[in-house]
Amino acid sequence: MPTCGLLGKYQLGYNIDFYPQGGIIGTARFSPFKRFMLGFSYGGNKIIGTETPDWLPHIGLNGRVRILEESYT
């Protein structure tokens, strides 16, 4: 079943993903409210290594809203 995993109120989360060919994408998320979270990400290829980095053309933005609370019943 799909889920809308959110951070707790006023929490900040981040992660860095590494990909083949020296690719890196960093992501940061912030939850200003109990049922709402905002995030952004940015990165590119060839960041690790001696080649010229190939940056992504745009910053990725995302938001999540939990409409209904989940339950185990």
C-alpha distances in whole Angstrom, upper triangle without the diagonal:
4,6,10,12,16,19,21,24,27,25,26,24,25,24,26,25,28,28,31,34,34,31,30,27,27,25,25,23,24,23,26,24,21,19,20,20,22,23,25,26,29,30,32,33,36,36,37,40,44,42,42,39,37,35,32,33,31,29,25,24,21,20,17,16,14,15,14,14,11,12,12,13
4,7,9,13,16,19,21,24,22,23,21,22,22,24,23,26,26,29,32,32,28,27,24,24,21,22,20,21,20,23,21,19,16,17,17,19,19,21,22,25,27,29,30,34,33,35,38,41,40,39,36,34,32,29,30,27,26,22,20,17,16,13,13,12,13,12,13,10,13,13,15
4,6,9,13,15,18,20,19,19,18,19,20,22,22,25,26,29,32,31,28,26,23,22,19,19,17,18,16,19,18,15,13,14,14,16,17,20,21,24,26,28,30,33,33,34,37,40,40,39,35,33,31,28,30,27,25,21,19,15,14,11,11,9,11,10,10,8,11,12,15
4,6,10,12,15,17,16,16,15,17,18,21,21,24,25,29,31,30,27,25,21,20,17,17,14,14,13,16,14,12,9,10,10,13,14,17,18,22,24,27,29,32,31,33,36,39,38,37,33,32,29,26,28,25,22,18,16,13,10,7,7,6,9,10,9,9,12,15,17
4,7,10,13,15,13,14,12,14,15,18,19,22,24,27,30,29,26,23,20,19,15,15,12,13,11,14,13,11,10,10,9,12,13,16,17,21,23,26,28,31,30,31,34,38,37,36,32,31,28,26,28,25,22,18,16,13,11,8,9,8,12,12,11,10,13,15,18
4,6,9,11,10,11,10,13,15,18,19,23,25,29,31,29,26,23,20,18,14,13,9,9,8,11,10,8,7,7,6,10,11,14,16,20,23,26,28,31,30,31,35,38,37,36,32,31,28,26,27,24,21,18,15,12,10,7,8,8,12,12,11,12,15,17,20
4,7,8,6,7,7,11,13,17,19,23,25,29,31,29,26,23,20,17,14,11,8,7,6,9,9,8,9,9,7,10,11,14,16,20,22,26,28,31,29,30,34,37,37,36,32,31,28,26,28,25,21,19,16,14,12,10,11,11,15,15,14,14,17,19,22
4,6,5,9,10,14,16,20,22,26,29,32,35,33,30,26,23,20,17,14,11,9,6,9,8,6,8,9,9,12,14,17,20,23,26,29,32,34,32,33,37,40,40,39,35,34,31,30,31,28,24,22,19,17,14,12,12,12,15,15,13,15,17,19,22
4,6,9,11,15,18,22,24,28,31,35,37,34,31,28,25,22,18,15,12,9,5,6,5,5,8,8,9,12,14,17,20,24,27,30,33,36,33,35,38,41,41,40,36,35,32,30,31,28,24,22,19,17,14,13,13,13,15,16,15,17,19,22,25
4,7,10,14,17,21,24,27,30,34,36,33,30,26,23,20,17,13,10,7,5,5,7,8,11,10,10,11,13,16,19,22,25,29,32,34,31,33,37,39,39,38,34,34,30,29,30,26,23,21,18,17,15,14,15,16,18,20,18,20,23,25,28
4,7,10,14,17,20,24,27,31,32,30,27,24,21,17,14,11,8,6,6,8,9,10,12,11,9,11,12,15,17,20,23,26,29,31,29,30,34,36,36,35,32,31,28,27,28,25,21,20,18,16,15,14,15,16,19,20,19,20,22,24,28
4,7,11,14,17,21,24,27,29,26,24,20,17,14,11,7,6,5,7,9,12,13,14,12,10,10,10,12,14,17,19,23,26,28,25,26,30,33,33,31,28,28,25,24,25,22,18,17,15,14,14,14,16,17,21,22,21,22,24,26,30
4,7,11,14,17,20,24,26,23,21,17,14,11,8,6,5,6,9,12,14,14,15,14,10,10,9,11,12,15,17,20,23,25,22,23,27,30,30,29,26,26,23,21,23,21,17,16,14,13,13,14,16,17,21,22,21,21,24,25,29
4,7,10,14,17,20,22,19,17,13,11,7,5,4,6,9,12,15,17,18,18,16,13,12,9,10,9,12,13,17,19,21,19,20,23,26,26,26,22,22,19,19,21,19,15,14,14,13,14,15,18,20,24,25,24,24,27,28,31
4,7,10,13,17,19,16,14,10,8,6,5,7,9,12,15,18,21,21,21,19,15,14,11,11,9,11,12,15,17,19,16,17,21,24,24,23,20,20,18,17,20,18,15,14,15,15,16,17,20,22,25,27,25,25,27,28,32
4,7,10,14,15,13,10,7,6,4,6,9,12,15,18,22,24,24,24,22,18,17,13,12,9,10,9,12,13,15,13,13,17,20,20,20,17,17,15,15,18,17,15,14,15,16,18,20,23,25,28,30,29,28,31,31,35
4,7,10,13,11,8,6,5,6,8,12,14,18,21,24,26,26,26,23,20,18,15,14,10,11,9,11,12,13,12,12,16,19,19,19,16,16,15,14,18,17,15,14,16,17,19,20,24,25,29,30,29,28,31,31,35
4,7,9,7,6,5,7,9,12,15,18,22,24,28,30,30,29,27,24,22,18,17,13,12,10,10,10,11,10,9,13,16,16,17,14,14,14,14,18,18,17,16,19,20,23,24,27,29,32,34,33,32,34,34,38
4,7,6,5,6,8,11,14,18,20,24,27,30,32,32,31,29,25,24,20,18,15,13,11,9,8,10,10,10,12,16,15,16,13,13,13,14,17,18,18,17,20,21,24,25,29,30,33,35,34,33,35,36,39
4,6,6,9,12,15,18,21,24,28,31,34,36,36,35,33,29,27,24,22,18,16,13,11,8,9,11,10,11,14,14,15,13,13,15,15,19,20,20,20,23,24,27,29,32,34,37,38,38,36,39,39,42
4,6,9,13,16,19,23,26,29,33,36,38,38,37,35,31,29,25,23,19,16,13,10,7,6,8,8,8,11,10,12,10,11,13,14,18,20,20,20,24,26,29,31,34,36,39,41,41,39,42,42,45
4,7,10,13,17,20,23,27,30,33,36,36,35,33,29,27,23,20,17,14,11,8,6,4,5,4,6,10,9,11,9,10,11,13,17,18,19,19,22,24,27,29,33,35,38,40,40,38,41,41,45
4,7,10,13,17,20,24,27,30,32,33,32,29,26,23,20,17,13,11,7,5,4,6,6,7,10,13,12,12,9,9,9,10,14,15,15,15,19,20,24,26,29,31,35,36,36,35,38,39,42
4,7,10,13,17,20,24,27,29,30,29,26,23,20,17,14,10,8,5,6,7,8,7,8,12,15,14,14,10,11,10,10,14,14,13,13,16,18,21,23,27,29,32,34,34,33,36,36,40
4,7,10,13,17,20,23,26,26,25,23,19,17,13,10,7,6,4,6,9,11,10,12,15,18,17,16,12,12,10,9,13,12,10,10,13,14,17,19,23,25,29,31,30,30,33,34,37
4,7,10,14,17,20,23,24,23,20,17,14,11,8,5,6,6,9,12,14,12,14,17,20,20,18,15,15,12,12,14,13,10,10,12,13,16,18,22,24,27,29,29,29,32,33,36
4,7,10,14,17,19,20,19,17,13,11,7,6,4,7,9,12,15,18,16,17,21,24,23,22,18,18,15,13,16,13,10,9,10,10,12,14,18,20,24,26,25,25,28,30,33
4,7,11,13,16,17,17,14,11,9,6,6,6,9,12,16,19,21,19,20,24,27,26,25,21,21,17,16,18,15,11,10,10,10,11,13,16,19,22,24,24,24,27,29,32
4,7,10,12,13,13,11,7,6,4,7,9,12,15,19,22,25,22,24,28,30,30,28,25,24,21,19,20,17,13,12,10,9,9,10,13,15,19,21,20,21,24,26,29
4,6,9,11,11,9,6,5,6,9,12,15,19,22,25,28,26,27,31,34,33,31,28,27,24,22,23,20,16,14,12,11,10,10,12,14,18,20,19,21,24,26,29
4,6,7,8,6,4,6,9,12,15,19,22,26,29,31,29,31,34,37,37,35,31,30,27,25,26,22,19,17,14,12,10,9,10,12,15,17,16,18,21,24,26
4,7,9,7,7,8,11,14,18,21,24,28,31,34,32,34,37,40,39,37,34,33,29,27,28,24,20,19,16,14,11,11,11,13,16,18,17,20,23,26,28
4,6,5,7,10,13,17,20,24,27,31,34,37,34,36,40,43,42,40,36,35,32,30,30,26,23,21,18,15,12,11,10,10,13,14,14,17,20,23,25
4,6,8,12,15,19,22,25,28,32,35,38,36,37,41,44,43,42,38,37,33,31,32,28,25,22,19,16,13,11,9,9,11,12,11,13,16,19,22
4,7,11,14,18,21,24,27,31,34,37,35,37,40,43,42,41,37,36,32,30,30,27,24,21,17,14,11,8,6,5,7,9,9,12,15,18,20
4,7,10,14,17,21,24,28,31,34,32,34,38,40,39,38,34,32,29,26,27,23,20,17,14,11,7,6,5,7,9,12,12,15,18,21,24
4,7,11,14,17,21,24,27,30,28,30,34,37,36,34,30,29,26,23,24,20,17,14,11,8,6,5,7,9,12,15,15,16,20,23,25
4,7,11,14,18,21,24,28,26,28,31,34,33,31,27,26,22,20,20,17,13,11,8,6,4,7,9,12,15,18,18,20,23,26,29
4,7,11,14,17,21,24,22,24,28,30,29,27,23,22,19,17,17,14,10,8,6,5,6,9,12,15,18,21,21,22,25,27,30
4,7,11,14,18,21,19,21,25,27,26,24,20,19,15,13,14,10,7,5,4,6,9,12,15,18,21,24,24,25,28,31,34
4,7,10,14,17,15,18,21,23,22,20,16,15,12,10,12,9,6,5,7,9,12,14,18,21,24,26,27,27,30,32,35
4,7,11,14,12,15,18,20,19,17,13,12,8,7,9,7,5,6,9,12,15,18,22,25,28,30,30,31,34,35,39
4,7,10,8,11,14,16,15,13,10,9,6,6,9,9,8,9,13,15,19,21,25,28,31,33,33,33,36,37,41
4,7,7,10,12,14,12,11,7,6,4,5,9,10,11,12,15,18,21,24,28,30,33,36,36,35,38,40,43
4,5,8,10,12,10,9,6,5,6,8,11,13,14,15,19,21,25,27,31,33,36,38,38,38,40,41,44
4,5,6,8,6,7,5,6,8,11,14,17,17,19,22,24,28,30,34,36,40,41,41,41,43,44,47
4,6,8,8,7,5,7,8,11,14,16,16,18,21,23,27,29,33,35,38,40,40,40,42,43,47
4,7,8,9,8,11,12,15,18,20,19,21,24,26,29,31,35,37,40,42,41,41,43,44,47
4,6,8,9,12,14,17,20,22,22,24,27,29,33,35,38,40,44,46,45,44,47,47,51
4,7,9,12,14,18,21,23,24,26,29,32,35,37,41,43,47,48,48,47,50,51,54
4,6,9,12,15,18,21,22,24,27,30,33,36,40,42,45,47,47,47,49,50,53
4,7,9,13,15,18,19,22,25,28,32,34,38,41,44,46,46,46,49,50,53
4,6,10,12,15,16,18,21,24,28,31,34,37,40,42,43,42,45,46,49
4,7,9,12,14,16,19,22,26,29,33,35,38,41,41,41,44,45,48
4,6,9,10,12,16,19,23,26,29,32,35,38,38,38,41,43,46
4,6,7,9,13,16,20,23,26,29,32,35,35,35,39,40,43
4,7,10,13,16,20,23,27,30,32,35,36,36,40,42,44
4,6,9,13,16,20,23,26,29,32,33,33,37,39,42
4,6,10,13,17,20,24,26,29,30,31,34,36,39
4,7,10,14,17,20,23,26,27,27,31,33,35
4,7,11,14,17,20,23,24,25,28,31,33
4,7,10,14,16,19,20,21,25,27,30
4,7,10,13,16,17,18,22,25,27
4,7,10,12,13,15,18,21,23
4,6,9,11,13,16,20,22
4,6,7,9,13,16,18
4,7,9,13,16,18
4,6,9,13,14
4,7,10,12
4,7,9
4,6
4
